[in-house]
Amino acid sequence: MKLLHLDSSVLGAASVSRRLTSEIVLRHQALHPGIEVISRDLAADPALHLSGAHLAAFQGSASEDALINADLVKGNAYMYELFAADILVIGAPMYNLSIPTPLKAWIDRIAVAGQTFRYTAGGPEGLLKNKKAFIASTRGGVYSAGSPAAALEHQESYLIGLLAFLGVTDVTVVRAEGMALGPEAKEAAVARALEDIAAIAA
Ligand SMILES: Cc1cc2nc3c(=O)[nH]c(=O)nc-3n(C[C@H](O)[C@H](O)[C@H](O)COP(=O)(O)O)c2cc1C
C-alpha cells in the first residue's frame, strides 16, 4: 500500500495544514503498518507554471532548455507517484479564496487527458480508480455551508470537484477553519480536526 503526501503551505513549522497532514499520515501508518509514504513539499520545491515550452514538449518537440527539461522530469514523477498511490493526503490551505499556486501547479501536471481522465461520447471520464483522498483544509475565516462567506469558498469545492473529475470520489475533508479568529477559536478548531483524524478508519 502506498500513500502520497502533499503539502503546500508556505508557513513551515507554523502551518496548521502541515500539522494535520502529518497526523493523517501517522494515522494511516497506524492503520496500515508498512505503508509506503512519499512526501512532496510543493511549497519548498514547486513545479514551474505551465508554459508554451511545456505544451510543445508534451506534443513531442525536444526542448534544449535545462530548466524546462528538469521541470518535465518533475512533472513525470508527479504522475508516477499519483498512479502508484492508494491514498492521497493533500494539505490545502485557503489562499485568496482558493488553493496555493504550487498545489495548482501540481494539478496542472497530473490532470492530463488520456492519462488521468478522458473525453468520451458521454462526456469526460476520470481514469483514477480505487484511490482515497484526504484533504487537510485550513483557512483564516469561516466558509462552511450556511456561513455568510460560503459562496466565496473555492478551495475545498475546487479540490473535491477536480478529484471527482479524475475519478477520485472517496474524499474526506479534515477542516480547521477560523484560524484568524483568535487563539481560542483556532485551538478549538484544530482540536476538532485532530479528533476527526483520530476517527479515520481503515
Ligand atoms: C497568502 C495567503 C492568503 C490567504 N488567503 C486567505 C483567504 O482568502 N481566506 C481565508 O479565510 N484565509 C486566508 N489566509 C489564511 C490562511 O488560510 C490560514 O492562515 C491557514 O491557517 C493557512 O494554512 P496553514 O496554517 O497550513 O499555512 C491566507 C493566508 C495566506 C498566507
The ligand as an ORCA input file, in Angstrom:
! r2SCAN-3c Opt
* xyz 0 1
  C      -1.185     34.262      1.059
  C      -2.310     33.943      1.987
  C      -3.619     34.118      1.562
  C      -4.680     33.811      2.402
  N      -5.959     33.946      1.954
  C      -6.994     33.630      2.772
  C      -8.341     33.751      2.321
  O      -8.634     34.102      1.201
  N      -9.331     33.422      3.187
  C      -9.077     32.986      4.455
  O     -10.007     32.697      5.189
  N      -7.802     32.843      4.889
  C      -6.773     33.169      4.085
  N      -5.489     33.032      4.527
  C      -5.272     32.491      5.877
  C      -4.917     31.017      5.800
  O      -5.887     30.259      5.105
  C      -4.761     30.454      7.203
  O      -3.714     31.162      7.859
  C      -4.480     28.983      7.206
  O      -4.237     28.572      8.531
  C      -3.259     28.698      6.365
  O      -2.916     27.323      6.434
  P      -1.530     26.928      7.061
  O      -1.613     27.245      8.526
  O      -1.387     25.495      6.782
  O      -0.474     27.751      6.373
  C      -4.416     33.355      3.708
  C      -3.087     33.171      4.127
  C      -2.042     33.477      3.295
  C      -0.631     33.250      3.763
*
